[in-house]
Amino acid sequence: MKILFLSQRVPYPPNRGDKITTWRLVERMKRRHEVRCVAFAHDDADVAAAEELGRLGVPTTPVRLDARRAKLASLPLLATRKPLTLGFYGSRELQAEVDRTAPDVDLAYAYSSSMGAFLLPHDGLRRVMHFAELDSDKWRQYAERTGLPMRWVYAREHRTLLEFERRVAHAFDENVFCTPLEQRIFQQAIPGARSMVLRNGVDLDFYRPRPGEAEPDHLVFVGMMDYYPNVDGCEFFVREVLPRVRARRPDARFTIVGGRPTPEVLRLGDAAGVTVTGFVEDTREHLARAAVSVAPLRIARGIQNKVLEAMAMGLPVVGTVSATQGTDGEPGRDFVLADSAEEQAAAILDLLEHPDRAAELGRRGRAFVEQHYDWEQVFEPLDELLDRLAPAATAAG
């Protein structure tokens, strides 16, 4: 079967959350099918990655996206009933490429609702909508966390994008979510549309425990640092949690690992005990040197790769409800659940002061992801989905 795959970023290399998932999707599809990609290129590295994908047997057309111009292009939509997201990711060039390619494929797979928009004109094509997360719900959470005027903007985006998501969901042949929680939110907001769960996974050979390298009192957070939930979580942690930890453990330090740190994140590096690394080639080096991985996200949905990767490394994880709810793990057995600043500080101090307890939590976390999050296992439903759609798709083609 010939498959067209659309994504907001070139799905390679797997060095950030969305690219980890999209690369795994493409890699799994291409084992049995012909796959070609059309995706936005956010920088020169994305263009180079598209060329590398071609060499790997996945022809990829990158379409340049200038974030500043895209934001300006979305502003006129404030005077309409359309979501700003569609203005930001709107592209005549990408639409033309999809229109040119669609007649020659059997099925199209869109990763994120904004990419699904490019497939709406193609009613005769089998289409799958993979909601990386229900974006409208994300904007609702943003609205609850911010003041005016952005609260109004985010609330508007929630309403308008939800209407668009309803349209896409009912038009496509299948809607895919990475957790049962996301699926339940979808079913409540958009009843009557098909849906299924396709979990994320973790590379268990790449992320392996490295005993003996952990440094006492060293805390770590890993994530793209231009993503608002990560920024908000780290600001909260440095402002509210870390001082409580350092009051009892003065040598405690916190390393924020991730590319594209915003000015707000860079300023966190001025706080006592805080290091901001920016982009690193291999996050495992920082995870291996940490005593505890923290996930202080106050806004989150889906499965957090940062949590799975830390658990796979055998690191004890202290995370909020928002950060851990998608894993379906058991709090206290697989990770420590702590929401408030006081709860997070107490949980971290308990692990720092009881290394044997921390090590045991890390071992249980590793066992949990081995049992539930091996990529080969979690993507079996993808094979079944493609098999189910293939006969009709082939006949239509």
PyMOL commands that set and color helices and strands:
alter all, ss='L'
color gray80, all
select helices_A, chain A and resi 17-29+44-55+67-79+84-88+92-104+113-119+135-145+150-171+180-189+228-248+263-268+284-288+305-312+321-324+341-353+355-372+375-378+380-396
alter helices_A, ss='H'
color red, helices_A
select strands_A, chain A and resi 2-7+34-41+60-64+107-111+126-130+174-177+196-197+218-222+253-257+274-278+292-295+317-319+336-337
alter strands_A, ss='S'
color yellow, strands_A
deselect
rebuild
show_as cartoon
